[in-house]
Amino acid sequence: MNGHLPPLSALRAFEATARLKSFSRAADELSVTPAAISHQIRALEEDLGVRLFHRQNRAIELTASARVLLPGLSDAFAEIQASVRRLRSHNDTGTLTVTASPSIAAKWLVLRLHRFQARYPDIDVRISTSDEIVDLTRGDFDLAIRYGTGRYPGLDVELLLKNEVFPACSPRLLEAGPPLRTPADLRHHQLIHDQAVDRDPLAPTWAMWLKAAGISGVSPASGLTFSTGYMALDAAIAGHGVVLAYSTIAAADLAASRLVRLFTLALPDLFAYYIVTAPGALERPKIRAFRDWLREEADA
């Protein structure tokens, strides 16, 4: 009555058993024996002066008291786990974890990463590629390169790179023909698409570019479609058609003459690439070093 709490181990045993509705599964999760779980719960029932489970032949059922106790305990243990993850992530070990979309990782980041490693040989960089937005406050990742609007509430956000979008193809396709002297010549070639428009209705499309160019008679939806922008670029490099290329993702292939930009018309991309970190993360030297290096590369 004066603030006394039962042992934490007993509360943990109860929470796992009530959540899993099984003594044996709770024992497996906590790496103890079922007998130890039963002992902890009996001690907890005596301490609280209530019964927590109706024990049946092959099942257990929560009592009304247990249903009152469980939600608060589950939330509390989840918060403890999150706090421990955050603390561990603040230990400035030699590993830096970065999440980025597949296209920016494959076509921009990995081509430059050797320069960061040469400058900071003691920092091991781990890159995870996904279009899924991860919760940076959990501590599983140190930094994200996100493609979007830049509005990420509760996080620190800095602009990294902007895009424009234009047609591009392989030099071999230009040599083989048919000619691609004007936008109207696109009617003789296969168009290549990525599925960005499925994720973002504002993403520039072939229909938008053809309309801006004043071209009719070209089907804007036909051709090859790929799930990622870098796959669409690789298909164009292989000579399979003309891709609507994003300037950031296509930069290295254009510089190496694996791709050739067609025409002068480009559409602005309303989305951009951003450096995103959890609040306070940039106080850690390895994260700040990687952020500063990213900005140097983008400026170059």
Secondary structure, 3 states (H helix, E strand, C coil): CCCCCCCHHHHHHHHHHHHHCCHHHHHHHHCCCHHHHHHHHHHHHHHHCCCCEEECCCCEEECHHHHHHHHHHHHHHHHHHHHHHHHHHHCCCCEEEEEECHHHHHHHHHHHHHHHHHHCCCCEEEEEECCCCCCHHHCCCCEEEEEECCCCCCCEEEEEEEEEEEEEECHHHHHHCCCCCCHHHHHHCCEEEECHHHHCCCCCCHHHHHHHHCCCCCCCCCCEEECCHHHHHHHHHCCCCEEEEEHHHHHHHHHCCCCEECCCCCEEEEEEEEEEECCCHHHCHHHHHHHHHHHHHHHC
